[in-house]
Amino acid sequence: MASFIVLGAYQAVLGPALPVYQQIFTLDTATAGWLISTLGVGSFIGIAGMYFIGHRVTARLTLGAMAVGALMLAFAPNWIITLAGGVIFGLGYGSVATLFNARIMAAFGARGPSMVSLINALYSVGAIAAPLVFVGLGSDPKVIFSIIAGIAVLTILTSGQAGRAQAAGGVNASGFKLHPPILIVGAIAIGMEVCLTGLAPSALIKTGIAPDRAAELLSMFFVAFLLGRIGLTLLADRVPSFTIFAVAMGFTALCGMGCVFFDPVWFYPPIGLATGLFFPGFFVTASGIMGTDSRVAPVILGTCQIGAVLSPLAVAALIPLMGDKGFFWLMSGTAAVLALLAMVFYRQIARPIR
């Protein structure tokens, strides 16, 4: 629980901190966007490492990486060190996600999927609080990232046997069917999720919204995100995962259009409700298609990180060319295309899952 709260706090505060780093180091939007991508780069490295040596990794090691990365972000003297801190935190981020999702799934047996949904929902607790704390303490990256590092260190010191235990082992060689189309769709979806959390504050400010108000809207976004994840624990056994994914994309497209033609203050926060369904809907769908072999989960998570790295770079480069609401045009248009593809290929994709 503590680890996932730290993950949520870190990812949520990156967006509000981005304009501050731009001022400190005199960066343009495209260059600053690299900080958002460092989380994906580091996570990809962490996931790859867990694929090969996951049986040797403990929770304390993963939390230690997050603490070091957060401290580097707090006290970095230049932009290069800041980016390095982001990569190191991301390494711990990817390792934690891989370690605990697998451990909890194994530990709770038949209740594993529901418990995995709940532990991922707790990520939103940190994500909701962090932007508000950041603004309340003067929008100083040194303060908020020091707090995040402190929570990680405190968790290490108080975790006891749970922190020393290694990841659960076991190999399930029930087949591995690579399915590039669903992986591409998932990479785009997770890339959208990263952009909607990391780049949205800057996009909101560009429309004329004050920085403090943008941070508040991000917290409201994560409240909706949490509600979506909690609601999913009640729907997961009743509604097909790909249906959930398709509906989430359609809802995102509609709210994105609301941001473009009406007011982002009203239409941005509700997008969080749908965004909270992106990863679970994709993960369960892809797992159902590709099988339950032990290599499937790392491949799916690795694909997520590819989207998390590439999407912020592409979107940050395109935003200056598309006007004040270009970000919301991109998000809405991409979601609409994915929703349409989901409807066209629904039977083809959903049949293997059943």
Backbone torsions as a table, in degrees:
resi	resn	phi	psi	omega
1	MET	NA	-46.7	-179.2
2	ALA	-63.3	-40.4	-179.5
3	SER	-62.5	-44.0	-178.3
4	PHE	-71.9	-30.4	174.5
5	ILE	-64.8	-41.1	177.0
6	VAL	-63.0	-41.8	178.6
7	LEU	-59.1	-46.3	-179.0
8	GLY	-65.3	-41.8	179.7
9	ALA	-61.4	-43.2	-178.0
10	TYR	-64.9	-50.9	-176.5
11	GLN	-63.6	-38.6	-177.7
12	ALA	-69.2	-33.4	-175.3
13	VAL	-83.8	-13.9	178.1
14	LEU	-58.7	-42.5	-178.4
15	GLY	-61.2	-55.9	178.0
16	PRO	-61.8	-29.2	-179.5
17	ALA	-76.2	-21.4	-174.7
18	LEU	-58.8	-49.1	177.8
19	PRO	-60.8	-30.9	178.7
20	VAL	-67.8	-44.4	176.7
21	TYR	-63.3	-34.9	177.7
22	GLN	-60.7	-40.3	179.0
23	GLN	-71.9	-42.6	-177.1
24	ILE	-63.2	-45.1	-174.7
25	PHE	-105.0	6.1	178.2
26	THR	55.2	65.8	-176.0
27	LEU	-114.0	152.2	170.2
28	ASP	-87.4	172.1	-174.6
29	THR	-61.7	-42.1	-177.6
30	ALA	-63.2	-42.5	179.8
31	THR	-67.8	-43.5	179.3
32	ALA	-62.3	-30.3	179.9
33	GLY	-60.3	-20.2	176.6
34	TRP	-59.8	-30.2	179.9
35	LEU	-64.1	-38.4	177.4
36	ILE	-63.5	-39.2	-177.5
37	SER	-72.3	-22.9	179.8
38	THR	-61.5	-30.5	178.0
39	LEU	-63.4	-41.3	178.2
40	GLY	-69.0	-40.5	179.5
41	VAL	-61.8	-50.4	-179.5
42	GLY	-64.1	-40.0	179.1
43	SER	-62.7	-40.4	178.8
44	PHE	-61.4	-42.0	177.4
45	ILE	-63.1	-42.6	179.7
46	GLY	-64.0	-42.3	178.6
47	ILE	-64.3	-42.7	178.4
48	ALA	-61.7	-41.1	178.3
49	GLY	-63.8	-40.2	178.8
50	MET	-66.1	-29.5	178.0
51	TYR	-60.5	-38.0	-174.9
52	PHE	-97.7	-36.9	-174.0
53	ILE	-128.1	23.1	-177.1
54	GLY	-57.1	-30.3	-178.1
55	HIS	-68.6	-14.2	179.6
56	ARG	-100.4	-9.3	-172.4
57	VAL	-88.9	135.7	176.7
58	THR	-110.1	164.1	179.4
59	ALA	-61.7	-35.6	-179.5
60	ARG	-63.6	-36.9	178.2
61	LEU	-64.6	-42.8	-178.7
62	THR	-67.2	-42.0	177.7
63	LEU	-66.5	-34.0	177.3
64	GLY	-62.0	-41.4	177.8
65	ALA	-62.8	-40.7	179.4
66	MET	-66.0	-39.1	179.2
67	ALA	-64.1	-44.6	179.5
68	VAL	-63.0	-45.6	-180.0
69	GLY	-61.0	-42.9	-179.6
70	ALA	-64.7	-39.7	178.1
71	LEU	-65.2	-37.4	177.0
72	MET	-64.0	-40.2	177.3
73	LEU	-66.3	-32.5	-179.0
74	ALA	-71.7	-38.5	-170.3
75	PHE	-122.0	18.0	-179.0
76	ALA	-63.4	131.1	179.4
77	PRO	-81.9	-13.3	-178.9
78	ASN	-150.3	174.8	-175.0
79	TRP	-69.2	-34.6	-179.1
80	ILE	-63.6	-44.2	179.1
81	ILE	-66.4	-35.9	177.3
82	THR	-60.7	-46.6	178.8
83	LEU	-63.8	-39.4	178.4
84	ALA	-62.4	-40.2	176.6
85	GLY	-62.0	-38.6	177.3
86	GLY	-62.9	-40.0	179.2
87	VAL	-66.1	-43.1	-178.5
88	ILE	-66.0	-41.8	176.0
89	PHE	-62.0	-42.4	179.2
90	GLY	-60.0	-35.6	177.3
91	LEU	-59.1	-45.8	176.3
92	GLY	-66.2	-35.8	179.5
93	TYR	-59.8	-51.7	-179.6
94	GLY	-64.3	-37.4	179.7
95	SER	-67.2	-42.1	178.2
96	VAL	-62.0	-46.3	-178.7
97	ALA	-59.6	-43.0	-179.5
98	THR	-70.0	-45.2	-176.3
99	LEU	-63.1	-51.9	-172.2
100	PHE	-78.5	-33.8	176.2
101	ASN	-60.3	-43.3	179.3
102	ALA	-69.4	-42.2	-176.7
103	ARG	-65.2	-45.5	-177.7
104	ILE	-68.7	-39.2	177.5
105	MET	-58.5	-42.0	-179.1
106	ALA	-74.6	-38.4	-172.8
107	ALA	-70.9	-31.0	-173.4
108	PHE	-101.9	2.6	174.3
109	GLY	58.2	-123.3	-176.9
110	ALA	-63.5	-26.7	179.0
111	ARG	-86.2	2.2	-175.8
112	GLY	-53.5	-51.1	-178.5
113	PRO	-58.9	-41.4	179.3
114	SER	-65.7	-40.3	-179.8
115	MET	-68.9	-33.7	175.6
116	VAL	-64.7	-40.3	177.3
117	SER	-62.4	-41.5	-178.8
118	LEU	-68.6	-42.2	-178.6
119	ILE	-65.9	-33.6	175.0
120	ASN	-72.0	-29.7	177.1
121	ALA	-66.5	-32.1	-179.6
122	LEU	-64.8	-21.5	173.4
123	TYR	-53.7	-33.8	-177.4
124	SER	-70.9	-22.4	178.5
125	VAL	-61.0	-48.7	176.2
126	GLY	-67.1	-36.1	-177.7
127	ALA	-67.3	-32.9	179.3
128	ILE	-73.1	-42.8	-173.9
129	ALA	-77.5	-37.8	-170.0
130	ALA	-58.5	-48.2	179.7
131	PRO	-60.9	-36.5	179.2
132	LEU	-68.8	-41.0	176.8
133	VAL	-64.4	-41.3	179.5
134	PHE	-56.8	-49.5	-179.7
135	VAL	-69.2	-41.7	-177.9
136	GLY	-63.4	-27.2	-179.8
137	LEU	-99.4	20.4	172.2
138	GLY	95.1	13.6	178.9
139	SER	54.0	44.8	-178.8
140	ASP	-107.4	114.6	178.8
141	PRO	-57.4	-32.7	-179.7
142	LYS	-60.1	-41.5	-177.0
143	VAL	-70.4	-52.1	-173.1
144	ILE	-68.0	-38.9	-179.5
145	PHE	-75.2	-26.4	173.2
146	SER	-67.9	-39.1	177.6
147	ILE	-63.9	-44.3	179.5
148	ILE	-61.3	-43.4	177.9
149	ALA	-63.0	-39.2	-179.9
150	GLY	-64.0	-40.1	177.8
151	ILE	-64.0	-41.1	179.2
152	ALA	-63.2	-44.1	179.9
153	VAL	-65.1	-43.1	179.4
154	LEU	-60.8	-39.0	178.2
155	THR	-64.3	-41.2	177.6
156	ILE	-59.2	-43.7	-174.8
157	LEU	-72.7	-24.0	-175.4
158	THR	-111.0	4.8	-173.3
159	SER	-78.1	-18.6	177.9
160	GLY	59.9	-140.1	-177.1
161	GLN	-63.1	-31.5	180.0
162	ALA	-61.8	-32.3	179.5
163	GLY	-78.3	-24.9	-179.0
164	ARG	-88.3	-22.9	-176.3
165	ALA	-66.6	144.3	177.9
166	GLN	-87.1	168.0	-179.3
167	ALA	-62.9	149.4	177.9
168	ALA	-65.4	137.4	-179.4
169	GLY	-92.8	-159.4	177.6
170	GLY	109.6	138.1	179.0
171	VAL	-125.8	130.5	178.0
172	ASN	-114.2	97.6	-175.1
173	ALA	-91.5	58.9	-177.3
174	SER	-93.5	9.4	177.4
175	GLY	120.8	149.7	-179.5
176	PHE	-140.2	105.6	-177.7
177	LYS	-112.1	102.3	-179.7
178	LEU	-66.0	132.2	-177.8
179	HIS	-132.2	84.8	-175.6
180	PRO	-54.1	-41.6	-177.8
181	PRO	-57.4	-46.2	-178.1
182	ILE	-69.4	-31.2	177.4
183	LEU	-68.3	-39.1	177.9
184	ILE	-64.3	-45.2	177.8
185	VAL	-59.3	-43.1	179.5
186	GLY	-64.9	-40.0	178.5
187	ALA	-60.9	-42.1	178.7
188	ILE	-65.5	-42.6	-178.3
189	ALA	-63.5	-45.5	179.8
190	ILE	-69.2	-33.9	173.7
191	GLY	-60.3	-40.6	175.6
192	MET	-62.2	-41.8	179.6
193	GLU	-59.6	-44.4	179.9
194	VAL	-63.8	-42.0	179.6
195	CYS	-66.2	-40.4	-177.9
196	LEU	-68.7	-18.5	175.6
197	THR	-102.2	-41.8	-174.3
198	GLY	-84.7	-39.9	-176.0
199	LEU	-98.1	-16.3	-176.4
200	ALA	-59.5	-42.3	179.0
201	PRO	-56.8	-43.7	177.3
202	SER	-64.2	-38.8	178.8
203	ALA	-66.0	-38.9	178.0
204	LEU	-65.5	-42.3	178.4
205	ILE	-62.0	-36.9	-179.4
206	LYS	-65.0	-26.3	178.3
207	THR	-81.6	-2.9	178.4
208	GLY	108.9	2.2	179.1
209	ILE	-81.2	137.8	-178.9
210	ALA	-65.3	148.5	-179.1
211	PRO	-55.1	-42.2	179.9
212	ASP	-63.8	-40.0	178.9
213	ARG	-67.4	-37.2	178.1
214	ALA	-62.0	-40.5	178.0
215	ALA	-64.8	-38.2	177.7
216	GLU	-64.8	-41.4	178.7
217	LEU	-64.0	-35.3	177.3
218	LEU	-64.8	-40.4	177.1
219	SER	-63.7	-40.2	176.3
220	MET	-63.4	-37.7	175.4
221	PHE	-56.9	-44.6	-177.3
222	PHE	-75.3	-24.8	171.2
223	VAL	-62.5	-47.2	177.2
224	ALA	-63.2	-38.4	177.5
225	PHE	-57.3	-46.0	-180.0
226	LEU	-64.5	-42.4	178.7
227	LEU	-61.8	-38.9	177.5
228	GLY	-62.5	-43.8	179.9
229	ARG	-66.3	-41.9	179.3
230	ILE	-65.1	-43.5	178.0
231	GLY	-60.9	-32.5	-179.5
232	LEU	-63.9	-32.5	178.8
233	THR	-63.3	-24.0	178.4
234	LEU	-89.1	-23.6	-175.3
235	LEU	-99.6	-19.6	-169.2
236	ALA	-56.8	-33.9	-178.0
237	ASP	-86.5	-7.0	-174.8
238	ARG	-113.0	-27.2	-175.5
239	VAL	-118.7	132.3	178.4
240	PRO	-57.2	141.0	-175.3
241	SER	-60.7	-36.4	-178.1
242	PHE	-72.4	-28.8	173.6
243	THR	-64.9	-43.7	177.8
244	ILE	-59.4	-43.7	-179.9
245	PHE	-62.7	-46.1	-177.5
246	ALA	-64.8	-43.1	179.1
247	VAL	-64.1	-40.0	178.8
248	ALA	-61.2	-41.1	178.8
249	MET	-66.9	-41.2	178.1
250	GLY	-63.0	-41.4	179.0
251	PHE	-65.3	-39.6	177.8
252	THR	-62.5	-42.1	179.4
253	ALA	-61.5	-43.0	-179.6
254	LEU	-66.0	-45.2	179.2
255	CYS	-66.4	-35.8	176.7
256	GLY	-61.5	-40.7	175.9
257	MET	-64.6	-34.9	175.7
258	GLY	-62.5	-38.8	176.9
259	CYS	-64.6	-36.5	-177.6
260	VAL	-73.0	-47.7	-170.8
261	PHE	-97.6	-14.6	-179.3
262	PHE	-124.5	-110.1	-174.1
263	ASP	-136.4	121.1	177.7
264	PRO	-59.6	-25.3	179.5
265	VAL	-57.9	-35.1	-177.9
266	TRP	-94.3	-30.1	-171.0
267	PHE	-104.5	-14.6	177.2
268	TYR	-74.0	-50.5	-177.7
269	PRO	-54.6	-41.7	-179.3
270	PRO	-62.8	-20.1	177.9
271	ILE	-60.3	-27.5	178.6
272	GLY	-59.2	-32.5	178.9
273	LEU	-58.9	-42.0	179.3
274	ALA	-79.2	-38.0	-177.2
275	THR	-61.6	-33.2	177.5
276	GLY	-63.1	-16.3	-179.0
277	LEU	-96.9	-10.9	-175.7
278	PHE	-57.3	-58.1	-174.4
279	PHE	-66.3	-49.9	179.4
280	PRO	-59.5	-42.8	-179.9
281	GLY	-61.5	-42.0	178.8
282	PHE	-70.7	-45.8	-174.8
283	PHE	-61.8	-47.6	-179.2
284	VAL	-66.6	-40.5	179.2
285	THR	-62.5	-49.0	-179.0
286	ALA	-64.0	-39.1	178.5
287	SER	-63.9	-39.1	179.1
288	GLY	-64.9	-32.3	-179.8
289	ILE	-81.9	-42.4	-169.4
290	MET	-90.6	-14.5	177.6
291	GLY	105.7	-178.7	-175.6
292	THR	-113.0	16.8	175.3
293	ASP	-59.2	150.3	-176.4
294	SER	-63.2	-18.2	179.6
295	ARG	-82.2	-13.8	-173.5
296	VAL	-65.8	-50.1	-176.5
297	ALA	-59.5	-47.4	177.4
298	PRO	-60.4	-35.9	178.5
299	VAL	-65.7	-42.7	179.4
300	ILE	-64.5	-46.9	-179.7
301	LEU	-66.4	-36.6	176.5
302	GLY	-63.6	-39.5	176.3
303	THR	-62.1	-40.3	177.1
304	CYS	-57.5	-41.1	-177.3
305	GLN	-70.9	-31.7	175.2
306	ILE	-60.4	-45.3	176.9
307	GLY	-64.1	-37.9	-179.0
308	ALA	-66.9	-29.1	179.6
309	VAL	-81.3	-48.3	-170.5
310	LEU	-78.7	-38.4	-174.2
311	SER	-62.1	-47.9	179.5
312	PRO	-60.6	-35.7	178.7
313	LEU	-64.8	-44.9	-179.2
314	ALA	-67.3	-45.2	-177.8
315	VAL	-67.6	-42.2	179.6
316	ALA	-62.3	-33.4	178.4
317	ALA	-74.7	-30.1	-176.8
318	LEU	-85.0	-29.3	-175.7
319	ILE	-52.8	-47.3	-177.8
320	PRO	-62.8	-17.7	-176.8
321	LEU	-92.2	-3.8	-169.1
322	MET	-121.3	13.1	177.4
323	GLY	85.9	-178.3	-173.1
324	ASP	-63.7	-30.2	-178.1
325	LYS	-112.4	23.8	179.9
326	GLY	-60.1	-35.7	179.6
327	PHE	-59.0	-45.1	-177.1
328	PHE	-73.8	-29.9	171.3
329	TRP	-60.1	-45.7	-178.5
330	LEU	-64.1	-46.6	-178.2
331	MET	-64.6	-45.1	-179.0
332	SER	-65.4	-44.1	-179.5
333	GLY	-64.2	-42.7	179.5
334	THR	-64.3	-43.5	179.2
335	ALA	-63.2	-38.8	179.7
336	ALA	-64.2	-41.1	179.0
337	VAL	-64.2	-44.6	180.0
338	LEU	-65.5	-38.7	177.9
339	ALA	-63.7	-41.4	179.2
340	LEU	-64.9	-44.6	178.0
341	LEU	-62.0	-38.3	179.2
342	ALA	-61.9	-39.7	178.9
343	MET	-69.4	-40.1	-177.9
344	VAL	-66.1	-41.9	-174.5
345	PHE	-105.8	20.2	-174.3
346	TYR	-57.7	-51.8	-176.3
347	ARG	-63.7	-39.1	-178.2
348	GLN	-64.0	-37.1	-177.7
349	ILE	-86.4	-39.8	-174.8
350	ALA	-72.8	-28.4	-176.2
351	ARG	-60.6	-46.5	179.7
352	PRO	-62.7	-29.1	-178.6
353	ILE	-67.6	-44.1	179.3
354	ARG	-68.0	NA	NA
